[in-house]
Amino acid sequence: MTTREKYLEVMDFKQVKDFPFTEFMGFWPETIDAWENIVPKNEDIFEHFGIFDIHKVPIDFNFVPAFKREILEETDEWILVRDEQNCLKKEFKNSSAMPHYLEFPIKSREDFYQIKERMDPYSPERYPANWDELVKEYKNRDYPLELFIRGPFAFGRDFIEFNQYMMLFYDDKELVAEMYEFQVDFMMKLWEKALNEIDVDMVYIGEDMAYKNGPMISKEFFEELIFPQYKKLTSYLKSFGVKNIFLDSDGNIEVILPLIVESGIDGILPLENAAGMDPLKIREQFPKLKMIGGLDKLKIAKGGEALEKEVQKAKLLCAQGGYLPSFDHSVPPILSYDDYSKYLGRLREEI
C-alpha cells in the first residue's frame, strides 16, 4: 500500500500494517537549527525520520494583487514591516515567535469592501503556472494531498484588530455575517477548478478560534453565524467526494464540538493539551470524529513514564481508528534529537 492508501484507510477507521506516521504541525525552525549537526539543512526532516508529510495544493488564497511589502524600521533584533496583507507588524529576526501586530487592514465596512476587490477567486494568478503538470502528477501520486485555507472566523481574526473584532459581534453583527458568507463563497469558488480536476484527500480549515478556557465567541454566536456557513461548505465539499474535512483550532473548543460535528466537519486538530483537549475523552463523546494530534509535547520532552503515557494513549487511539498520532502542535526545541527519536521509536514498536 502507498502512503496515501494507508492514510485513507486510517481515516476510514480501518487498521493497516506498517502504520503511517506523521508530524502534522511540523517542526519549529529553532528545533531544526538545534539538530543541524545530525539533520543537515538540505535534508528533508520528514524523510530523515521516515514519516510522511501531507502535500498542499499550491493555490493562493490571499490578496491578489498582494500589497507591497515595505520595511519601515529595522534594528538588530526586529523589523517593522507593512506586509503583503497590509498589516503593520514587528517581526523578530532571531525567533519564529508570532510577530507583534500593530495595525490591520479592516477598520470599517468600507475597508472590507475595498479588500474584497483583492479577493477575486477567479484571478488567474491564484493557480500555479504549471497547474496542468501538477494535475498529471497528482493523478499518479502516492502521497496524501490537501486543500488548505483560512476559515470564516480566521478571516476576521487575520484582518481586524482583535478587540475591535470581538466588539463587532455586538456593534455590527451584520458585517460579521457578511464577511463569513463572503469568505465561504470565496473558498468554494476558488477551489471549484481543483475539485473538478483532482481528488483531494483532506481539506484543512485554519480557524484558531479558542483559547485555554474556551472559544473566543459564545456558542450562540457560533451557532448563528458560523454553523450555517460550515454546513454550506461541507455540503459543497462532500458533493465532490471529499471525506476528510478537518478544522484546526488551538485552545479548547469542547463546548462547540457538537455543533462542529453536526455541521459536517469530519475531524479536528491539533488537540492542545495545555487547553484541556483530551483526545481520549473526545473519542468517547464522538466515536466517529477523526483526530490528528493530541500528544503532549511537554510530557514527551520529560521522557520516562511521561513519554510512555503519551505513547500508550496514541496506541489506544490508533486501535480505534480514525486517528493519526502527532504532537499537539509543532515540535519545540526543548526536545533533543534523541528525545524525538526515542518517542518515534516507541510509537513504531507499539502501533
C-alpha positions, -999 to +999 in steps of 0.1 A: +000+000+000+012+035-007+013+062+020-018+078+005-037+045+006-026+039+042-037+075+052-071+070+037-076+036+053-067+051+088-091+080+082-117+054+073-113+037+107-096+007+092-064-010+105-033-010+084+001-027+086+032-006+086+012+023+102+019+057+085+034+082+110+035+120+105+042+152+124+013+172+111+022+206+125+059+202+116+090+213+135+099+247+149+128+264+129+147+265+162+143+228+165+157+222+131+186+246+139+193+227+171+195+194+152+216+207+123+247+187+132+226+155+128+200+165+102+216+189+077+195+218+065+195+204+029+179+171+041+142+168+044+134+162+080+103+141+073+123+118+051+151+116+077+127+102+103+108+081+078+075+099+084+052+113+057+042+149+050+008+158+036+013+179+004-006+211+000-022+221-033-004+254-041-034+277-045-031+314-035-059+323-011-045+357-001-049+391-016-043+393-054-026+415-061-008+414-028+002+447-011+038+457-015+059+446+015+077+476+030+103+477+058+097+509+077+122+505+105+149+480+114+171+471+144+195+442+151+165+424+168+134+432+147+120+449+117+089+470+115+071+460+083+039+466+064+033+432+049+016+417+018-018+417+037-014+454+046-008+445+082+017+466+102+038+443+124+070+439+142+089+408+131+116+393+153+148+384+135+161+356+156+129+339+166+100+321+149+076+336+175+045+353+163+050+388+151+036+417+172+008+431+151+002+468+154-024+476+127-049+457+105-063+464+071-100+463+080-112+490+104-146+497+088-172+483+065-157+504+037-123+488+043-139+454+039-154+463+006-121+476-007-104+444+005-129+423-014-115+438-047-084+418-040-103+386-032-115+376-067-115+338-066-111+336-103-079+356-106-057+335-129-026+341-106-042+321-079-034+288-096+003+280-104+015+284-139+024+247-141-011+236-129-016+212-158+016+194-150+006+192-113-027+177-122-009+149-141+014+143-111-015+143-086-034+117-106-005+093-101+006+103-066+014+080-037+011+107-010-019+124+006-030+158-008-048+186+010-065+219+003-057+245+029-073+278+037-083+302+065-118+297+077-145+324+081-137+332+117-100+334+108-108+359+080-119+384+106-092+375+131-064+379+104-076+413+091-093+431+121-077+442+154-088+416+179-107+438+204-125+455+176-133+422+160-149+409+193-169+441+197-182+437+161-204+408+173-223+434+192-217+466+173-222+453+137-232+416+137-245+420+102-210+429+090-196+398+107-222+377+090-214+393+056-177+386+060-183+350+069-206+344+040-182+362+016-152+340+028-170+307+025-183+317-010-148+327-019-135+293-007-160+273-028-154+294-060-116+293-055-115+255-051-140+246-078-114+241-105-092+220-083-121+198-071-132+192-106-097+182-118-081+163-089-091+141-060-081+157-027-076+136+004-081+163+030-094+198+034-078+218+062-097+248+076-075+270+098-095+289+124-078+292+158-110+304+174-103+294+210-080+299+240-074+279+272-108+285+287-130+280+256-140+296+223-134+333+217-171+337+209-202+323+226-218+290+215-248+311+205-228+333+182-211+302+167-245+286+160-260+317+145-230+329+124-205+302+117-225+269+118-246+277+087-215+286+068-198+254+078-229+234+067-228+251+033-191+245+028-191+208+040-221+200+018-203+215-012-170+197-005-188+163+001-206+167-033-171+163-048-164+132-026-142+149+000-142+126+031-118+143+054-127+179+063-106+190+093-109+220+115-077+234+131-081+254+163-057+258+192-074+262+226-104+244+239-134+240+216-152+213+235-183+235+241-189+239+204-178+204+193-214+191+190-222+219+165-189+214+147-197+177+142-233+184+132-221+209+106-204+182+087-168+187+098-151+152+099-121+158+121-102+182+144-066+190+152-042+197+170-060+190+203-039+212+226-032+195+259-025+228+277-060+238+269-075+206+283-083+190+249-081+153+258-084+130+227-095+100+248-124+119+263-134+134+230-133+100+213-157+087+240-181+115+232-177+115+195-167+079+183-166+088+146-148+122+149-114+119+133-084+134+151-048+143+144-025+154+173-033+154+210+001+141+222+016+163+248+049+177+236+058+188+271+053+154+286+072+137+258+101+161+264+102+149+300+109+113+288+104+083+310+069+075+323+055+107+309+067+099+274+054+063+278+020+075+289+016+095+256+027+065+236+001+043+252-025+070+246-016+070+209-017+032+208-052+031+222-065+058+198-049+042+168-065+008+177-099+026+175-091+040+141-096+075+126-066+088+144-031+099+134-006+104+163+011+137+163+022+164+187-004+189+199+015+215+179+049+219+163+079+200+177+096+225+200+133+230+206+130+217+242+131+182+227+165+169+218+171+148+187+175+117+209+142+125+227+122+127+195+139+096+181+130+077+212+094+088+211+091+079+174+108+045+180+083+037+208+054+046+186+067+022+159+072-006+185+037-002+199+015+006+169 
